[in-house]
Amino acid sequence: MVAPTLGLVQQLLDEFGLKHSIDDEGDLVVRWEKCSIYFFFYGQRREVLQARVYLNRRFDVDMRATLTLLLDEWNRTKLFPKAFTILPDDGMVAICAEQCHDFEAGATRGQLKYAIGMWVDTLLRFGDWLEDQI
């Protein structure tokens, strides 16, 4: 059994052929043209792993209600990832979606690799779906 660590997640991303880096805040990120997926560690022993996609496209604040209705539809009809709007410092509306799991009990390396692969796939699919809707 293993717990997710920064080094292990980096190894798994390498195995998927995904170029990754550590940003200025120390977070692990994989970047694409339309979005970036960040990996965050939470919990007392950093046993909770979260993958969050930030879409690069931003929207006027006037569109937030419309976007929220669209994301509500996604959240009602899809099991995951959870999608929502945020208001970054630039005053524009941004859209995120995330997957998260508590690995306190551990997992096999294969299970962790499967989870990360599934998360990346579903987060990217969410981004594609949203682009089709707007």
RODRENDREN-666908 format. One line per field, with one value per residue (C-alpha): residue number from 1; residue in three letters; x, y, z. Coordinates in steps of 0.2 Angstrom, whole numbers. Layout:
! residues N
num: c(NUM	...)
residu: c(ALA	...)
c1: c(X	...)
c2: c(Y	...)
c3: c(Z	...)
This chain:
! residues 134
num: c(1	2	3	4	5	6	7	8	9	10	11	12	13	14	15	16	17	18	19	20	21	22	23	24	25	26	27	28	29	30	31	32	33	34	35	36	37	38	39	40	41	42	43	44	45	46	47	48	49	50	51	52	53	54	55	56	57	58	59	60	61	62	63	64	65	66	67	68	69	70	71	72	73	74	75	76	77	78	79	80	81	82	83	84	85	86	87	88	89	90	91	92	93	94	95	96	97	98	99	100	101	102	103	104	105	106	107	108	109	110	111	112	113	114	115	116	117	118	119	120	121	122	123	124	125	126	127	128	129	130	131	132	133	134)
residu: c(MET	VAL	ALA	PRO	THR	LEU	GLY	LEU	VAL	GLN	GLN	LEU	LEU	ASP	GLU	PHE	GLY	LEU	LYS	HIS	SER	ILE	ASP	ASP	GLU	GLY	ASP	LEU	VAL	VAL	ARG	TRP	GLU	LYS	CYS	SER	ILE	TYR	PHE	PHE	PHE	TYR	GLY	GLN	ARG	ARG	GLU	VAL	LEU	GLN	ALA	ARG	VAL	TYR	LEU	ASN	ARG	ARG	PHE	ASP	VAL	ASP	MET	ARG	ALA	THR	LEU	THR	LEU	LEU	LEU	ASP	GLU	TRP	ASN	ARG	THR	LYS	LEU	PHE	PRO	LYS	ALA	PHE	THR	ILE	LEU	PRO	ASP	ASP	GLY	MET	VAL	ALA	ILE	CYS	ALA	GLU	GLN	CYS	HIS	ASP	PHE	GLU	ALA	GLY	ALA	THR	ARG	GLY	GLN	LEU	LYS	TYR	ALA	ILE	GLY	MET	TRP	VAL	ASP	THR	LEU	LEU	ARG	PHE	GLY	ASP	TRP	LEU	GLU	ASP	GLN	ILE)
c1: c(0	6	0	0	16	22	36	24	12	26	31	14	11	28	21	6	18	12	24	22	30	30	23	29	18	25	10	11	3	0	-4	-13	-18	-36	-33	-21	-23	-16	-13	-15	-12	-22	-24	-13	-2	-6	-16	-30	-26	-36	-34	-42	-44	-43	-50	-40	-55	-63	-80	-88	-96	-113	-112	-110	-128	-129	-113	-119	-135	-124	-113	-128	-134	-117	-117	-135	-132	-113	-106	-90	-80	-88	-89	-90	-86	-73	-69	-50	-42	-44	-63	-67	-77	-67	-72	-65	-69	-61	-59	-53	-50	-44	-31	-28	-30	-18	-20	-10	1	-10	-25	-18	-12	-29	-37	-25	-28	-47	-46	-36	-47	-63	-57	-52	-68	-77	-67	-72	-90	-90	-83	-96	-110	-104)
c2: c(0	17	35	49	59	73	61	47	58	65	47	42	58	54	36	44	55	71	85	93	106	114	132	147	142	124	116	102	107	99	113	111	125	127	123	117	103	106	92	97	88	90	82	80	68	75	59	68	71	83	86	103	109	128	133	147	155	169	177	193	194	197	179	171	166	158	149	143	136	127	120	115	104	96	93	85	74	68	59	68	80	93	109	127	146	156	175	177	193	199	202	189	173	157	139	125	106	94	77	72	56	53	40	38	19	19	11	0	10	3	10	27	27	22	36	49	44	44	61	68	61	66	84	86	79	92	106	99	98	116	123	114	122	140)
c3: c(0	-4	0	-13	-12	-24	-30	-33	-42	-53	-58	-62	-73	-82	-85	-94	-104	-96	-95	-78	-67	-50	-50	-40	-25	-25	-33	-46	-62	-80	-93	-109	-121	-114	-96	-82	-70	-52	-39	-21	-5	10	28	43	33	16	13	3	-15	-26	-45	-50	-68	-70	-88	-96	-103	-92	-93	-88	-71	-80	-86	-69	-67	-84	-81	-64	-72	-85	-71	-61	-75	-76	-57	-58	-73	-70	-56	-57	-57	-47	-56	-50	-54	-45	-45	-46	-42	-60	-58	-71	-68	-70	-70	-61	-59	-46	-41	-23	-13	5	3	22	21	7	-10	-22	-34	-48	-39	-37	-55	-61	-51	-57	-75	-73	-65	-79	-92	-84	-80	-98	-104	-93	-102	-119	-114	-107	-123	-133	-122	-123)
